[in-house]
């Protein structure tokens, strides 16, 4: 049986060599036929720690590595474009005070 490959967004990178990836999907309610947003949370093994929060990644099924970790990072599809505003302000303050 082929291994499942899915695309999701990294929501946490606080653990060593582990990423929390959220896979969003739309589901139709059985009775009311309203479209509902659902999500699946997967814990992914990232050996080289190449992904960060906000990145879109492609993951593949793997052997169980721990109680929750059953996926492996295959590749980073796109990097996050989010900017850390607090870090930007701190850098500007250091520029002004140093000059």
N, C-alpha and C positions, 0 to 999 in steps of 0.2 A: 504494500500500500504506500503511495507517495506521501511525503511529509507536507503538512499544511504550511503555506506561506501567506502571511498577512501583513498589512501596512497599518501602522499606528503612530501615535505621538507620544514622545517621552514626557512623563509628568513628574518624575523624580530621579535624581542621580546622586542621592546622598549616600548610598551604599557602595561599598567597594566591589567593582566588577559586576554590579547588578543595576539594572534600570527598571523602572516601573513604566509600562507602556499601556496607554489607553486606546482601545479600538472602538470607535464610535460606529453605531449602526442605527438604521431606522426600522421600526417594527410597526405593523398595522395591528391595532387593538382588535381582538377577536369579535367582540360584541358591538362596539361603537364605531369601528372602522377609522378611528382617528390615528394619524401617524404619530408615534411616540419615539423619542430619542432614548436609546439604551447604550450602555457601554460595557465593555469587557476589559478587565484589568489583568495583564499578564506581567509576570516577573521574568526578565530577560537577562541572560548571561552575556556580558560585554567584556570580553577578555582584555582588550586593549584600551578600554574606557574611551572610545572615540565619539560617543554620542553625549549630548547635553540636553538639558530641559528645553522643550519646545521643538526639538528636531523631529522630523518625520522619518521613521525607520521601517525597514523591512525585516521581519523576523520569521524564523523557521522553527518548526517543532524539533525537539531534541530529547535525549534521554533525561530522566529526572536528575537534577543536580542537587536539589535540596527539597524541603517540604513544599515550597511554593514555586520554585524555579523549574520550568519545563520548556523554555524557549531559548533560542540563541539569536544573537544579532547577526543578520546576514549582510546588510549594508545600510548606510545612511542615505536616504533618498534626497532629503533637502535639509539644510541647516536652518536654525531659528534666526529670525531677523529682529527679535526683541532686543531692546536696548535697556541696560541697567541704568536707570536715571540717577540713582543714589551714587553709583560709582562715577558717573560722568560729572556730577556736581563736585564730588570729592577731588577729582583730578583737576577740575578748573580752579578750585580753592588752592590746591597745592601749587598750581601754575602762578596764580596771583601773588601768593605769599612768598614764593621762591624768587620771583623777578623783581 
